[in-house]
Amino acid sequence: MKIKSKLLITASFILATVSQTFSQGYIVPNGVTWLGYVEGVGGYGSYGITVIQNPTNGDYTGFFLNVTTVTNAYQFDPIVDEEVRTFLVSSNDPISLQPILAQNYTELLSMNSYTFADGSIFYLGFYTGYNPWDSQGNYTGIYTDPVFGWGEFVNNNGVIEMLDSGLEYDGGGIYAGTSSIISTPEPSEFVLIVVGASLLIFQCWKNDRRH
């Protein structure tokens, strides 16, 4: 039983030490670009936005909010490539993979219309990256080498304007309306935690059988 206790203490120390290593990520300067009003796009003109997919090579994607005949209603029109998944979020919402997979936010869908009341301030959350398809070519919606971001907008008497934005790369995400990055454990460290815990359980089981 002394050996078991010693193993528990040692393993706990190792796990605690390993779990302190996180990928912090960084804020991408000008990662979200507001194009403003674009004449003729979408039939009645549009408001455009681009999001950098990978800061290391400058690739980007984006979408348009097409003006419609309905007052304060805008049609979501994504650029056809890997696209940027776009969500209705609130200030301080965590924009990261977990809440996205849990469908915590309303996702803007291609060619659907959304209403933003005159004078209202609203937030959009962004998630993009590369290759959101599996080996059979099926769309998964999960990106490799992802970025997470947000934009703060206002409907000013029918004119959509961007007030602020933020984009995070190489971390776990970002909180809407802030530059606060959601850190995530390094993949290699996470594997060590799982393996270490499994070995600890197995060793304790063996010790119990001996005693």
C-alpha atoms as one frame of an Amber mdcrd trajectory, in Angstrom:
protein
   0.000   0.000   0.000   2.959   2.352   0.568   4.068   1.765  -3.010   0.567
   2.579  -4.207   0.480   5.836  -2.226   3.867   6.854  -3.519   2.779   6.215
  -7.085  -0.339   8.279  -6.563   1.629  11.242  -5.219   4.267  11.031  -7.973
   1.725  10.647 -10.770  -0.390  13.497  -9.408   2.643  15.760  -9.392   3.513
  14.799 -12.976  -0.049  15.338 -14.179  -0.291  18.703 -12.451   3.024  19.789
 -13.972   2.149  18.628 -17.491  -1.309  20.210 -17.463   0.219  23.661 -16.947
   1.525  23.791 -20.533  -0.920  25.568 -22.835  -0.987  26.948 -26.349  -1.805
  30.612 -25.791  -2.307  31.713 -29.393  -2.106  35.335 -30.496  -4.261  38.128
 -31.879  -3.901  38.640 -35.638  -3.585  42.359 -36.524  -6.210  43.355 -39.101
  -7.406  39.756 -39.228 -10.968  40.897 -39.955 -11.416  43.471 -42.720 -14.570
  45.519 -43.320 -15.098  46.233 -47.033 -18.028  48.559 -46.468 -20.740  48.987
 -49.055 -20.135  47.232 -52.376 -22.291  48.533 -55.226 -24.235  46.022 -57.300
 -23.327  42.834 -55.393 -26.436  40.841 -54.522 -28.660  42.962 -56.743 -29.194
  45.871 -54.330 -25.634  46.216 -53.096 -23.939  44.531 -50.153 -21.733  45.003
 -47.123 -18.616  42.857 -47.316 -16.213  41.359 -44.799 -13.074  39.221 -45.135
 -11.428  36.968 -42.552  -7.826  35.730 -42.768  -7.748  31.922 -42.921  -4.052
  31.592 -42.148  -1.902  34.541 -40.978   1.282  32.832 -42.192   0.330  33.086
 -45.860  -2.403  35.726 -45.985  -5.144  33.529 -47.422  -8.591  34.849 -46.638
 -12.266  34.126 -47.090 -15.386  36.129 -46.356 -19.021  36.903 -47.009 -21.500
  39.619 -47.955 -24.614  40.897 -46.237 -26.810  41.614 -49.249 -29.317  44.447
 -49.008 -32.887  43.207 -49.563 -36.247  44.832 -50.275 -37.268  44.199 -46.661
 -36.264  46.996 -44.270 -33.333  46.030 -41.989 -33.153  42.505 -43.472 -29.866
  41.310 -45.023 -29.086  38.132 -46.917 -26.017  36.130 -45.875 -23.947  35.412
 -48.982 -20.662  33.517 -48.323 -17.685  33.512 -50.670 -17.547  30.080 -52.289
 -14.378  28.377 -51.021 -13.762  26.900 -47.582 -15.946  29.782 -46.417 -16.145
  31.218 -42.901 -18.741  29.802 -40.546 -20.538  32.790 -39.058 -22.675  32.905
 -35.913 -24.913  35.313 -34.015 -23.156  35.770 -30.670 -23.216  38.149 -27.709
 -20.449  40.096 -25.996 -18.099  37.816 -24.000 -19.422  34.613 -25.601 -16.597
  32.066 -26.052 -15.978  31.543 -29.749 -14.283  28.163 -29.809 -14.861  24.690
 -31.195 -16.699  23.256 -28.186 -19.698  25.656 -28.151 -19.802  25.602 -31.953
 -20.059  21.800 -32.017 -22.663  22.017 -29.239 -24.667  24.363 -31.522 -24.859
  27.030 -28.820 -25.103  29.819 -31.403 -27.327  30.463 -34.404 -25.263  29.914
 -37.553 -25.890  32.183 -40.546 -26.797  30.047 -43.559 -26.158  30.765 -47.221
 -28.810  32.945 -48.893 -30.938  33.163 -45.718 -32.046  36.613 -44.537 -31.437
  38.043 -41.062 -32.913  41.152 -39.475 -30.839  43.676 -37.542 -32.997  46.414
 -36.023 -32.211  50.048 -36.796 -29.801  51.429 -34.191 -28.957  47.980 -32.823
 -25.430  46.776 -32.085 -24.810  43.106 -32.807 -21.918  40.641 -32.769 -20.962
  38.004 -35.306 -18.579  35.166 -34.446 -16.221  33.687 -37.068 -14.635  30.249
 -37.458 -12.597  29.220 -40.494  -9.409  27.496 -41.589  -8.620  24.763 -44.087
 -10.107  21.566 -45.492 -13.496  21.133 -43.756 -14.063  17.850 -45.644 -13.302
  14.226 -44.831 -11.402  11.759 -47.054 -14.630  10.945 -48.949 -15.269  14.599
 -49.727 -18.082  15.032 -47.208 -18.361  18.422 -45.519 -17.603  18.159 -41.789
 -17.561  21.838 -40.857 -14.419  21.301 -38.756 -11.313  23.118 -39.967  -7.647
  22.256 -39.733  -5.318  25.025 -38.535  -8.343  27.132 -37.486  -8.851  30.771
 -36.593 -11.613  32.162 -34.367 -12.839  35.732 -34.431 -15.627  38.248 -33.966
 -16.933  41.504 -35.325 -19.026  44.180 -33.622 -21.520  45.870 -35.948 -24.248
  48.493 -35.875 -27.214  49.103 -38.136 -27.120  52.875 -38.562 -30.366  53.786
 -40.315 -30.020  50.907 -42.765 -26.247  51.257 -43.156 -24.250  48.400 -41.619
 -20.944  49.508 -40.083 -18.237  47.538 -38.290 -17.207  49.083 -34.959 -14.520
  46.647 -33.827 -13.177  43.150 -34.436 -10.691  40.545 -33.279  -9.149  37.350
 -34.670  -7.205  34.661 -32.799  -4.785  32.101 -34.228  -2.971  29.084 -32.731
  -5.008  29.011 -29.513  -8.374  27.673 -28.448 -10.543  30.627 -29.455 -11.494
  34.110 -28.311 -14.197  35.838 -26.270 -16.470  38.039 -28.396 -15.854  41.755
 -27.982 -12.470  41.220 -26.318  -8.831  40.351 -27.022  -8.977  37.584 -24.393
  -7.729  34.339 -25.924  -9.037  30.940 -24.846  -5.939  28.840 -24.199  -5.854
  25.124 -24.919  -3.535  22.287 -23.818  -0.787  21.441 -26.271  -1.762  18.247
 -28.151   1.407  16.415 -27.084   0.864  17.351 -23.449  -2.754  16.173 -23.587
  -1.572  12.774 -24.831   0.867  12.550 -21.917  -1.938  13.307 -19.467  -4.166
  10.559 -20.886  -1.356   7.991 -21.036  -0.154   8.887 -17.549  -3.627   8.553
 -16.088  -4.130   5.185 -17.798  -0.834   3.843 -16.460  -1.695   5.086 -12.988
  -5.055   3.299 -12.990  -3.464   0.087 -14.248  -0.694   0.198 -11.616  -3.182
   0.829  -8.812  -5.287  -2.113 -10.018  -2.241  -4.386  -9.908  -1.348  -3.242
  -6.395  -4.910  -3.862  -5.185  -4.785  -7.433  -6.507  -1.484  -8.077  -4.702
  -2.881  -6.834  -1.393
